[in-house]
Amino acid sequence: AGLYRFAAPPRGATNHDDAAPARRQTEPPSVARQRRRWATQVIVTDELARRACADRGLKVPEELSPASALAVAETDVADLGSIVAAALAHSPAARTLLAALEAEQTVPETAVQDYYARNQDRFLTPDALRRGVTPFDGATPEDVLPYDQVREGISRELHRAAGRQAFFGWLDQARSTVVYSHGHEHPGD
């Protein structure tokens, strides 16, 4: 120890025996750009929904409680697209507007009957499914659930689809007036 004094290394420096500091993985600029564009679209959708609710006099809950946040099923993401699915999952305004648009829709009885007639495969009885019956190959009337038993579910499903269609139409119209800063626009815009 005589002539040399060993001082602590300067702040931020490491001893050669120490593990190297963790480095932040850099991501390709295209990934960051896509994330930024996606997040911008979700935020814009929320803001447009807030404005639409205000214009319609709809009361929007202030914030989401964990119980009211929607979990988005993979099939919904496929049907809705990830931007709309994320907005509906996290934006009380988007959900409020969707509910209002859905309530405005009417589904005629003929549409419900037509859906039932065209989609017999969806209404096979459990016994028919176990036997491997298909509506295209020898199904009898006993193999298909009666219309009265499934009518309400079909009507609800068609009503929901009409509401979503109205929401998409509203969103396309509302976004047409938005001007994005360079680098935040959606690639399809």
N, C-alpha and C positions, 0 to 999 in steps of 0.2 A: 504494500500500500504506500510506501514512501513518497515518491515525488509526484505521482499522478493522482489527481482527484477525479473520481467518477461522479459526474452530475447526472441527475435524472434527465432522460431524453426530453427534447423540446416538446411542448404540447402538440399532440396529434401524431408525433413520431412513435414508432413502435420498436420494441426490442426485437432482435433477430429471432429470438426463441418464441415470441408471441405468434399467435395465429394471425394471418393476414386479415385486415378488416373486410367485412362483407361489402361487396361492390354491387351496386344496383345494376341489374341486367338492363341493358338498353334494348329498346324494342325498335323494330323497323319503323321509319316515319309513316309508312302506309297504315300500319296497325293503329298508331296514335291518331292519325287523321280519321280513320274509320270510326274509332271509338268516339272522337270529338263530334263527328257528324251524327252518329247514332244518338248520343246523349243530347245534342242540340235538338234533334227531332222529337225526342221524348219531352223535353222541357217546353218546346214550342207547342206541342199537342196539349200539354197541361195548361199553358197560358191561354191558348185559344178556347179550350173548354171552359176555363174560368170566365172568360169574356162572354161566351155564348150563354152560360148559366146566368150571368148577371143580366144580359139582354132579355132573357126569358123569365127573369124573376124567380129562378130556381135557387133554393137554399142549399148551399154546399157545406158539408161538415168541415170544420176548421182543420183538423188533422186526422190522420189515420191512427186508429188504435190497432194494436197487434191483431186483435180478433177481426177487424174489418178489412185488413189488407188481404187482397186476394192472392191465392197461390195460382199461378198460371200453368195449366196443364200443357204438356208438349203439343198435344193436338190443337189447343187454342193458339199456341205460338205459330203453328203451321197454318191454321186457318186465318188468324188475324194479322200475322206478321209480328216480328219481335218489337217493333216500335209501338204499335197500338197495344199489344199485349202488355208491355211494360207500363205504358201510360195508364191503362185500365187497372193494372195491379197496384199502382202507386199514387194515382191521382183521384182524389174524391170528386173533383169537378168532372173528369172524364167519365167516371162511373155514373154520376148524377145525370149528366147529359145523355149517356147511353140509355139509362132507365127511362128518361123522359121520351126519347125518340122511340124506344120500344113500345112504350104505352100508347103512342100515337098510331101505331101500325094496326091494320086490320087484316085478318087472315080469313078469307071466305071459306065457308064449309066445303065448297066444291074443291078448293085447293087441298084441304085436309083429306078428303075422300080420294082425290087423284093421287096424292102422295102414298096413301095406304095401298091403292091398287097397283102402283108402279114399283113398290118396294116390299113385296111380299116376303122376300128373304129376311127382312128385319123383324118379321112378326111370326116366325115359325115357333111352334110350341117347343118347350124343352124336350118333350118326348120325341117329336119329329127330328130335332137336332141330334139326339142320341142315336136315332135310327139312320141318320145320314140323309134324310129327306132334303131335297132342294125344291124350291118353288118351280123350277124349270123341268123337273123330272119326276113326275108322279105324285106331287103333293095333292092331298085331298083337302076339302074345307075343314076337316077336323085337325089338320096339321098346322093350321094358321090361327093365330089368336083372333078372336072376334073384333070387328071394328069398334064396337062400343067400349071394349076393354082398353083399347090403345088410342082412341080418338083424342083424349085430353093431352096425352104425352106428345102426340104428333102436332097438335095445335100449338102447344107450348114451344116445341122445337122450331116450328115454322115462324112463330111470332118472334122468337129470339133471333132467328136468321134475318128476318125483315128489319128488326131493330139494328142489327149489326150493319146491314146493308145501308140503312139510313145514316148510321154513324160514319161509315166510310164516305158516303156522298157528302155529308156535312164537312168532314175533315178535308177532303180534296178541295172543296170550294173555299174553306177557310184558309188553307195553306196557300192557295193561289195568290193571295195578296201579301204574303210574307216576303220580305227582302232579307236575305241572309248575308252576313259578313263573309268575305272571301275566306274559304277554308272551312266554313261551317255548313255550307249548303249540302243537301242530300245529293248523291250522285245522279239520281233520277230527275232532279229538278232542272 
